[in-house]
Amino acid sequence: MAKRRRHSAKFKFEVALAAAKGTKTLSELASGYQLHPSQISAWKRDLLESGTDVFSSRRARQKREQATREAELYEQLGRLKMELEWLKKKLPDSIESQRMLVEPQHPELSIRRQCQLQQ
């Protein structure tokens, strides 16, 4: 028994579009793409009903979700940079005043990092 072949969404769309154009018969397309005519008819019907979304995979949805997450993170990054710049402008100018702002026991920021942030 032969294994089933898996076709990409791009290939399915290409075959279905060729069938929808009607320039070749189903038999000609079937022999050209080495597919069964009923498979081509099914893809054509799906294309006409749902467009390219019908052949999209989970991967396409994951790419859209990742792009959304990246956009949110870039937005947050920009906002944090702007807030940091605003805070730096508001810091006192004297070294003694800046030293008083350093918290030696801070749980997440080292003393070195706190000093870098004040510059």
C-alpha positions as CSV (number, residue, x, y, z in Angstrom):
1,M,0.0,0.0,0.0
2,A,1.4,3.4,-1.0
3,K,1.8,6.1,1.6
4,R,-0.4,9.2,1.4
5,R,1.3,12.3,0.0
6,R,1.0,15.5,1.9
7,H,0.7,18.7,-0.2
8,S,1.5,22.2,1.0
9,A,-1.2,24.9,1.1
10,K,0.6,26.7,-1.7
11,F,0.5,23.6,-4.0
12,K,-3.2,23.1,-3.2
13,F,-4.0,26.7,-3.9
14,E,-2.1,26.6,-7.2
15,V,-3.9,23.4,-8.4
16,A,-7.3,24.7,-7.2
17,L,-6.7,28.1,-8.9
18,A,-5.7,26.3,-12.2
19,A,-9.0,24.3,-12.0
20,A,-11.0,27.4,-11.2
21,K,-9.5,29.2,-14.3
22,G,-10.9,26.5,-16.5
23,T,-8.1,26.7,-19.1
24,K,-7.5,22.9,-18.8
25,T,-9.9,20.0,-18.1
26,L,-9.8,18.1,-14.8
27,S,-8.2,15.2,-16.6
28,E,-5.4,17.3,-18.0
29,L,-4.8,18.9,-14.6
30,A,-4.9,15.5,-12.9
31,S,-2.3,14.0,-15.2
32,G,-0.1,17.1,-15.0
33,Y,-0.1,17.3,-11.2
34,Q,-0.4,13.5,-10.7
35,L,-3.6,13.8,-8.7
36,H,-7.0,12.2,-8.8
37,P,-9.6,14.4,-10.5
38,S,-11.9,14.2,-7.5
39,Q,-9.2,15.6,-5.3
40,I,-8.8,18.6,-7.7
41,S,-12.5,19.1,-7.7
42,A,-12.6,19.1,-3.9
43,W,-9.8,21.7,-3.6
44,K,-11.5,23.8,-6.2
45,R,-14.8,23.7,-4.3
46,D,-13.0,24.6,-1.1
47,L,-11.2,27.5,-2.8
48,L,-14.3,28.9,-4.1
49,E,-16.1,28.6,-0.8
50,S,-13.4,29.7,1.6
51,G,-10.5,31.1,-0.3
52,T,-6.9,30.5,0.7
53,D,-7.8,30.3,4.4
54,V,-9.1,26.7,3.9
55,F,-5.5,25.5,3.2
56,S,-3.8,27.5,6.0
57,S,-2.2,25.4,8.6
58,R,-1.6,25.8,12.3
59,R,1.8,27.4,11.4
60,A,0.2,30.4,9.7
61,R,-2.0,31.1,12.8
62,Q,1.1,30.8,15.0
63,K,3.0,33.3,12.9
64,R,0.1,35.8,13.2
65,E,0.0,35.3,16.9
66,Q,3.7,35.7,17.2
67,A,3.6,38.9,15.1
68,T,0.9,40.3,17.5
69,R,3.0,39.4,20.5
70,E,6.1,41.0,19.0
71,A,4.2,44.2,18.2
72,E,3.0,44.4,21.8
73,L,6.5,43.8,23.2
74,Y,8.0,46.5,20.9
75,E,5.3,48.9,22.0
76,Q,6.0,48.1,25.7
77,L,9.8,48.4,25.0
78,G,9.3,51.9,23.5
79,R,7.1,53.0,26.4
80,L,9.7,51.8,28.9
81,K,12.5,53.6,27.1
82,M,10.5,56.8,27.0
83,E,9.7,56.5,30.8
84,L,13.4,55.8,31.5
85,E,14.5,58.9,29.6
86,W,11.9,61.0,31.5
87,L,13.1,59.7,34.8
88,K,16.7,60.4,34.0
89,K,15.7,64.0,33.3
90,K,14.1,64.3,36.7
91,L,17.1,62.9,38.6
92,P,19.0,65.2,40.8
93,D,22.3,66.5,39.3
94,S,24.5,66.3,42.4
95,I,26.5,63.1,43.0
96,E,25.5,63.0,46.6
97,S,21.8,63.1,45.8
98,Q,22.3,60.2,43.3
99,R,24.2,58.2,45.9
100,M,21.3,58.4,48.3
101,L,19.0,56.9,45.7
102,V,21.1,53.7,45.5
103,E,19.5,50.8,47.4
104,P,22.3,48.3,48.4
105,Q,19.8,45.6,49.4
106,H,17.6,45.8,46.3
107,P,16.5,42.2,45.4
108,E,16.8,42.5,41.7
109,L,19.1,45.4,40.8
110,S,22.8,45.3,41.7
111,I,24.5,48.5,42.9
112,R,26.4,48.7,39.6
113,R,23.2,48.5,37.6
114,Q,21.5,51.1,39.8
115,C,24.4,53.5,39.1
116,Q,24.3,52.8,35.4
117,L,20.6,53.6,35.3
118,Q,21.2,57.0,37.0
119,Q,23.6,58.1,34.2
